[in-house]
C-alpha cells in the first residue's frame, strides 16, 4: 500500500478518535453541569426548609453563593414540580409536592422501624411507637402493642401532638440539641399515661423519636436503655 495512503488512513482514524473524544468530553461536561444543578436544587430545598419565615431569592443566592438568575432557574423548575412555592410577599416556601413524597416515604420508614418496635413493646410490656415531625408537630408514624399484657395503651398511628408535650415530642427537641438521653413524661398528653422516649439520630433528613407509653409509671433506669437500643436499631435500619 502506498505510504501516502496509509498516512491518510491513520490521519482519518485519528480525526475520528479526537472527534469521539470531544463528544465524550462534551457529554461528561453536561453530566457535571446536571449534577451541579441537582446539588444546588437540593441545597435550596434544605435552606428553605430551615427558614421558618421563608427566603427571598436574594437571600437564597447569597447562601448558595450563586447569582440570582441561577436561583430563578432553580425556583422555576422546583415550583413546576410543586416542591417550592412563592408566598404573598414573594418569599420562597416549601411546596405541597414535598408532602406527597413524604407520605410515599412514610410506609417505608414504618416498615424499617417495625422489628425494633416489636422487640421494644415485648421487652417493656408497653405500647411502642415511632414519632416523626410533620408540619411542626409530632405524628405517630408506627405503633406496636405488646402481645402478653392484660392492659395497655391503645395509641393510634397518625395521632398528632405538640413537640413540647409528651416524651416523644420532647425527645425530638432534645435530639435537635444533640442530646440522646431518654426523656420521660407523666400525664402530659393524656391523664394517667406515662411515657419514655429517645431521639432517633443519624438518619439524614429525619427528625424522629422512639418510645413507649403505659398506664403505670415506667422505671426510666430499666426502660431507658431498652428505648435507646431501639433508637439505635432504627437508625441502623433506616440509614
N, C-alpha and C positions, 0 to 999 in steps of 0.2 A: 504494500500500500504506500502511495507517495507520502513523504514526510509532511507536506503541507496539508494533506487531507487528514492525517492523524492529529495534527495540531489543531485543525479546525474543530474536529470532533471533541477533543479534550476541552477546548475553549467553550464549546456549546454546553458540554456536560457541566463545566464549572459554573457557567451562567445559570443553568437550571438549578444547581445546588445553592448558589447565592440567592437566587430568587425565592427558592423554597425556604431558605434560612430567614430571608426577610419577612416572608409571610408568617413563619413561626414566631419571629420576634414580635411582629405586629399583634398576633393573637395573644402571646404572653403579655404584651403591654396592655391590651384591652382587658385581659383577665385581672391584671394587677389593679387597673382603674376600677373595675367592677368590685373587686374585693375591698378596696379602699372606700368606695361609695357605700357598700353594705356596712362596713365598720362604722362609718360616720352616721349612717341612719340609725344603727342600733345604739350608738352613744347618745344621739339626740333623744331617742326614746327614754333612755335612762335619766338623762338630765331633766326632761320634762316630768318624769315620774317622781323625781326627788324634789321638784319645785312645787310646793303646796299652792303657791299663788300663780302658777304658770310662768312661762318665759316669753319675752319678746324675741323677735328674730335677731335683733342686735345683741341681746344677752346670749342667745344660743351661739351666734357667730363668735363672740368673744371667748366663750368657754370651750368651743370646739377648735378655736384657732384657725378658722377659715372665713372666707368672705360671705357677705350677706347673700350674694347671688347664689352661692353654692347651697346655703341654708334654704333659700326659697325653693330650689330644685328638690331638695330632700323633703321639705314640707309638702310640696305639691304631690310627690309620689306617695308619701305616707298618709296624707289626707285622702288621696284617691282610694287607698285600701282601708280607710276607716281607722287607722292606727293613731292619727293625730286629728285635732280639730282646732279651730280658732274661736275664742270666746268673743263676747260683745266688744271687748277692748282690744281685740286682735292678738291677745296672748295665746301662746301655744299650750294646749292641754291634751291629755290622753284621750283617744277616741274609743267609741264603743266596740270597734273591731278587736281591741285587745281583750275585752271581756269575753268575746266569743272564743278566742284562742284559750283564754284561761279556763273557761268552762270545759273545753275539749280536753285540757290537760288534767283537770281535777280528777277524773276517774283513774288516770294513770298514777297520780300521786297516792290516791287512796289505796289502789291495788298494791303499790310498793310498800305501803306502811302496814298493811293488814297483818302480816306474820308477827311483827313486833308488837302490835296492839293486842293480838290474841294471847301472846305469851304474857304480856303485862296484866291483862284482865284476869287470867287464870292465877298468876302469882299473887296479885294484890287482892283478889276476890272483890274487885270493884270495876265499874264501867270505865273502860279506857277510850281515849279519844285523841284524834289529831285535829288541831285547830289551826287555821291559816288566816292571814289577813286579807280582807276583801273590802274595798270601799271604806277603809279606816276602821273597820270593825273586825272582831274575831268571829269566824264561822267554823262550826264543827263540820269538818270535811268527811271524817270517817269515825265510826263509833262501833266498839265491840263490847258486848256484855259478857260477864263471866258465866260459865255453864253450871257451876256447882253450888252457887249461893241460893238461899231461900228467898232473899230480898236484895234488890239492887236498884240503882237509879236508872230509870228509863230516859236516856238522853238522846234527843232526836238529831240525826245528821241534818245539817242545814240551819240549826239554831244559831242565832246571832246575839252578840253581846258587846258592850264597850270594852276596849282593851284595858281600861284601868279598873275593871271589876272582875273578880274571879281569878283563880290561879292560872288558868290557861292564858288569858289576856295579859296578865301582869308578867308571866314568864316570857311572853313575846317582847314586852317592853324591856325586860331585863336583858334579853338576848341582843336587843339593839345597842345596849351599853356594853356588850361583850361579857355579861355575867351569865354563867352556865349553871348556877346553883339552883336546886329545887325551890319552888315558891308554893306556899300553902295558903288556903283561904277557908273561911267558915261563914256560910250563910250569906255571901255577898251577892250571889245571883238567885239563890233560892233558899228560903229558910230551912234549916235542918240538913243542908247539903254541905259536904266537906270535900275539898279538892287539893291535890298536889300536882304540880306540873313543872316541866323544864323546857327550855327553848331547844328547837332543832336548829343547830348551827352548821355552817359549812356547805349548804346547798345554794349555789348561786341563784339569785332571783326569788328565793323563797323565804318568807317570814312565817314561822310556824312554831307550835309547841306541842308536846305530847304530855298527857296527864291522865289522872284517874279522878273519879268523883264517886263518893259513897254517902250512905245515910248515917254513918257513925264517924267519929273523929279518926283521922288517919295518923299513924306514927310516922312522922317525916323521916326519922332516922332509919326506919325499916323500908318504907315505901320510896323514899327519895332516891336511893341507889338503883332501885328497880326502874324508876321513871327515867333516870339518867341513862341507864343501859338501853332502854327502849329508844330514847332520843338518838343515841349514837348508832343504834342499829338502823333507824330510819334514815339518818344521814348517809350511812353506807349504802342502803338500798336505793336512795334517790340520787346519789352522786354519779 
